[in-house]
Amino acid sequence: MERLAAVRPRLLSFARMQLRDNAMAEDAVQEALMAAIEKDDSFAGRSGYETWVFGILKYKILDGLRAQKRQGRWQPLEAEPDDDTLDRLFQQSGHWHRHERPVSWGQPDAILESDHFWQVFDACMIALPDNVARVFSLRELMGLSTEDICREVGIKENNCWVILHRARLRLRTCLEKGWLKEE
């Protein structure tokens, strides 16, 4: 039970970001926690406990998104206004601007074990616009295919790739400012 209490805030934050409805997010998290309690004996340890619980939540969130569609409460993504974020990173020649090159992150495995990294990552995710955070989460955190994301959120594939690219750029910038500078 302590493990579940420790992971609950991250589950709730993730569910709120996806469902955009506090009550539905609370329900999805409660259902995921109940399922984790009921199926605790089936946890084989092939992944981390938190990863396993997030996997359960993933299906609860998808059920919630489908329920929103059925109830006519679905909020399709609005196209993000064009910005020149990408253009500012590169020179006319296509090379990175010297000051925009990605910073070395050191040992990725060690970074992923850092609680501080995940706190900054969560803050960076919250700072993303809703549509960007939703698409990024569906792809990178929930593992949906691009085709599935497009069907779920009602966007075209090329728009999905642009949103994913923008999310990665913004997350990189945020992480470099909020985490790497402190290390």
Order of alpha helices (4+ residues) and beta strands (2+ residues): alpha-alpha-alpha-alpha-alpha-alpha-alpha-alpha-alpha
